[in-house]
């Protein structure tokens, strides 16, 4: 398998022993509802005509000249300067490229998901669980053509099930160009767009016909929370529009008979301490406005990270005198703990009550989450 690290690319040996493939297992054994079962699947980017592909290339270059790719609406010419994401036009900064087994089982399958972790982000989440990658400009600058070559290497050497683009919102033009180039190089596996949902509609429209699986987060519900914790007051309204557009493009999550997801939306919600009421609102909104057949992963992996729990010095002037009292407090103390089981269960119960029923959980009939 091939991995791109922080120093130089290196080759890792392919594991000799992999779990037995269920490709010959009868379809009913895997327990996939027939409405979400595909006999076969051809990635959407192979259905584009040459004219459609040329139009997308032109639009990608135009976006870079006056960047409106996310709700920050920086409007800068990225060939000359950078906006909030600090990434230019010619290349995308990539931290790691490798077969990854840390995704949902129906995404990672037996051989892993071909994950491309982009450096930079258009959000500033104070609790970012991937802070070293998302908020530090480490990695390699790769052109769309070089990215395309890595996609094909992941397919041919890593034998991965898909190409998983992680935190790509700020490099969508480069991503679009790389997919169009990779299809000419022989890429034939689905594209996964792994996003925070802080996307512009213009950006998602550029991706229409290029992405097979959308893997969006819906983080928080209240604008006051998103302003404090994500540094984006308009996050919730943006996420609502983005998720509806993603679902319009690819529909509900569907699988081939081996249990591997091929198309559709898989939505994630990371339950946060003390924010379970916001999680309940998110579940109700999803059921009423997107689809009750939406595939949802209610996640419990939150842990204090990035800026949460860091100490800060606070100086107060003592009354009745000029003395100063210096104490230490932790930042974002309200989320400086793990999530409790009752908080997690509260969100799950709200989802079920709202009519959602497709959850990422162990299936007794297979090794995958169906």
N, C-alpha and C positions, 0 to 999 in steps of 0.2 A: 504494500500500500504506500501511497505517497503522502507526505506531509510537508507543509510549508511552515516552518517555525520562525522564530524571531532572528535567528542568525543566518541560516542557509537551508535550502531544501535538503532533505535526506530521505532515503528509502528505508522503509521498515518491511520486515518479512511478513508475508501473508500468513495468518494463522493456519496451522495444519488441520485443526479440528474445528469445524463449524457446526452449529445445530442442524439437525436433519431438516431439509427443505420440505414444506408441506405441499409442494406443487402437485403431488398425486393424490392428496387427500380429497375425498368427496366434498363438494361444495357445502352440502348440508352439515357436514361435520364441523366446519368452522363457525357455523351459526351466523352467517352473514345474511341479513334480510334481503330478499330478492330485489327489492327496490334500489338497493345500494350495491348490487353485485354487477361487475363488468365482465363480459366474456374476454375482452382484450382491450388494450388501450394504446392509442397513438398520441403522443404529446401534442398539445395545441399548436406549438410553434411550427410543427411540420404541416399544419393545415393552412398556413399563411401563403398567399400567392407572392410572387416576386414583386409585384406592384405594392402590395400591402407592406412587405418587408422594407422596400425602399422608402415608403412614406414614414414608417416608424423610425428609420435611421435619420431622416431629415428632421423629424420632430424632436428626436433625442438631442441633436446638435443645437436646435433652436432653444430648447430648455436651458442648455448650459450657457447660452449667451445672455439670457435674462432669467435667472433662476427663480422659478415659482414651484419648485418640486415638493415643498412641504408648507405647512401653515405659517412658518416663519416669514415666508414671502420676502426674502432678502433682496431679490431683484438685481443681484450683482451679475456681472459678466465673469463667469468663473474661469475664462481663459486669461483674465487679467488680475483677478483678486479672488478672495474667498469670502463666504458668508459665515454664518454661525457654526456650520459643521466643520469649517477649516479645511475643506477638501476642494481641490481645483477641478479642472475639466479634463485634462489629458489622461489621467490615471485615477484609479481607486486605491486607497491604502488598505491592504489586507494583512491581518494579523496571523491567522492560521488557516490552512487548507488541509483537511484530513477527513477520512472516514470517521464518523462520529456515532457513538452508541449511547448518547445521553438524551435522545429525543423519545417521543412516544413510540412504543413498539411497532405500531403500524406504519410509522415513518422510517424508523431505523432498520426494521426487518432483521434479517440474519447477518447481512454483510455491512451494515452501517449506512448512514445517510452521508452523502458527499458534501460536507459542510464547509462553507466559505465564510469566515468570520471577518466582517469589515470593521476597520477601526473608525472611530468617530460616531457621532449620533446627533440627532436634532432635538433630543430631549436631554434634560439634566436631572435625572432621577437621583435623589439623594440616597436612595437605598439600593442602587443598581447592583444586581447580583453578578454582573459581568463587567465591573468597573474598569479593570485593567485593560480590557479590550476596547470598550465603548467610549471611554473618556480620556484615553491617553493615545497619542498619535504614534503608536508603535507599529512596526510591520514593514511591508514592502509595497512600493508603488507599482501597480500592474496596469498595463493598458487593457482595453477590451479584448484585443487579440490574445494577449497573454492569459487573461482570465479564461477565455474560450479554450485554450490549450490545456489548462488545468482541469476544466470540466471534463474534457475527453480523457485525460489521464485518470481522473477519479473513476470514470466509467470503465475504462479498459483495464487498469491495474488494480484499483480498489474494488471493482465489481459492486459498486454501491447501487442502491435502489433509486436514488434521485440526487439532484443537485440542490442543496439547501442553502439559500442565501440569507445570512443572519445579520440583522440590523442594516438593511440596504437602502433605507428610505432616502438618504442623502446622496446616493450614487445610482439612482435609477437609470439615468441616461447611459452610463457606462455599463450597467447590468443589461439593459435592453440591447445595446450594441454587441455585448459579449454573447448573449444567447443567439442572436441572429448569425453571428460568426460561427458559433459552435455547431449550429445545425448543419452548416456547410462542411464542417469537419467530421461529421458522423455522430454527433450526439443524438441519443434516442431515448433518454430517460426523462421522467417528469421534472419540472422546475418547481421548487418550493420557495415561497416568498415569506420569510420569517420576520414579522414586523411588529412594532409597538402600536400600530394603528394610527400613528401620527403622520398620516399621508395626505397629500392633496389629491383631489379628484383628477386633476390633470396628470399627475404622476401615475395613478392607477389606470387611467385610460391608455397611457402609453404602454402599460404592461398587459393590457387586454389582448389575449391571443398568444401571449408569451409564457404566462404562468399557469400551472396546472393545479397547484395546491397553495392556498393561502393559509398561513399559520399566524394569525394576529393575536396579540394580547388585548384585553380590555382591562385596564389597570384599576382605575378609580371612577367614581360616579360624580362627586361634587366638584364644582369648579374651584372652591376654596381649597380642597385637598390637592387637586392637580396643580394649583398655583404654588402651594407650599412644598409639595413633595416631588413634583415633576418639573416645576418652573415653566409651566404652560397652562395658563388659565383656561384656554379654549380646548383643552385636550378632549374632554368628554364629547362635546358636539362634533369635533373632528373625527373621533373614533367611531361615533354612530354613523356618520356619512360614509366613512371608509369601509366599515364592515358590511354595510348594506351593498355598496358597490362591489366588494369582493364576492359576496354571495351571488349577486346578479351575474357575475362573470362565470363562476364555476359551480355554483349550486352546493348541495349537501355532499359530505364526504362519501366517496364510493371506493370500492376495493375490487381487485381481481381475486380469484378463488384462493390464492396463496395467503390472503390476509394483508397484503400490502396496499396501502392507500395510493390511489393514482390521480384522483381529482377531487376538488371540493374544498370546503372551509373546515378547518379544525381550530376552534377558538379556545384560547387559554385565559384563565383568570387566576392570578396569584392572590390567594386570600392573605390579607395583611392584618396584623394585630390591632384590634379595636376598630377595624373598618368592615366588619362583616355586614353591617347594615347597607353599606355601599355595594357589596357583593350581591346581596339579595336584590337590590334594585337593578343591577346589571342583568341578573338572570331573568327577571321579569321582563325587562326591555327586550332582551334577545328573543324570548319566546313569542312576544307579541309583535315584534317588528322585523325580525329576520326569518326564523323558521323554528318550529317546534322539533324538527328533525335535525337541527344543528348539532354537530358533534362537539362536545364541550369537555375540556380538561380543567377541573377545579383543582388547583395545585396547592400543596401544603409546604413547599420547599423554602418559604421565606426564612431568611435569617438576617440579622442586622449586618449591614455591609456598607462600604463606601463611607459616607459622612455620618451615618447613624451611630450613635453611641460614642462619638469622638468627644473628648473633653474640650471645653472652652473656658477661658478665664472670665469671670464676671466681677467687676469692681463696683461696690456700692458705697456711698458716703453714709457713714453712721450718723444718726440724728444726735442732736445736742453736742456737736463737736465737729472737728475737722478730720477726725480719723477716717481712714478708708479700710473697708473689710473686703478682702479678695477671696473669693470662693471659686470652686470648680463645679461646673454643671456639664451634663452630657447633652449633645445636640440631638434633636428629634427624639426626645425621651419617650414620647408616646408610642413609638414603634420600635423601641429598643428591647425587644423580646421576641420569643418564638410565638407562633400561632397556636392557640389552644384547640383541642379537639372539638369543644362545643362551638367555637367560632367557625371552624371548617364545616361541621355538621349543619350549622344554621344556613350556610350558603347552599349546601347540597340539598337540604330540605326545601328551600325556596325554589330551587331550580326544578325539582320534581313537581312541586305544587303548581308551578307555572306551566307545566306540560312538557318540559324538556325530558328526554329519556335516553339519549345516546351519550353515554359518558365514557371517558377513558378509564377503564378498570379491567382487572383480570377477568378473562372469559374462561370458564371451566372446560370448554371444548378445545382450546388452542393456547398457544404461547403468546398470542397477540391480544391487544386490547381492541375489541370490536364494539 
